[in-house]
């Protein structure tokens, strides 16, 4: 494993980047293949399909636990937590074409205002030119959405999203509403760990395959962890 700590924006929020995380990304990807097809989860903001990993999925669940074990020293060091618990884990595929996105899916987002929740993103099968970008909301200056700024951010973000044209597609770089303050390229077997309340967006190339087949699409493993 090759770890690196990066910081972005005025908040200098830490982002852990670990290359060669598993040493065998195709072995992990084949765990996802065995669970396909993935369902479309109603009401989920994610622009695609996800397959939740449960204890009943013996091999995939064992991999999730091993991922937590391997990531633990880096999470503790970067985010100053003594321990964490697993909130949920899944395999995910981006399947919505740019023209199919809802307004909120065309702009950066946050997962939760909980400052103790972290996202762990493991890139498995990677389209060229993809990644994850970090943002500042121009009108409010917000980079991390927390309880104290949630009421200020949400209406401003909703107003901006409503002004985006349907053909705007996935977020690329900066626009009138958000400034990109950093990005991490997607690389096979690269893990990225960050606060779930950071404003972020996937870098999704327009010519990417939006296949729901994990052998062809943008396949990631996604874990949410809560520190304590």
Beta strands, then each sheet from edge to edge (+ up, - down):
strand 1: 2-8
strand 2: 13-19
strand 3: 48-52
strand 4: 84-94
strand 5: 117-125
strand 6: 131-137
strand 7: 178-185
strand 8: 191-195
strand 9: 200-203
strand 10: 219-227
sheet 1: 1+ 2- 8+ 5- 10+ 4- 3+
sheet 2: 7+ 6- 9+
end
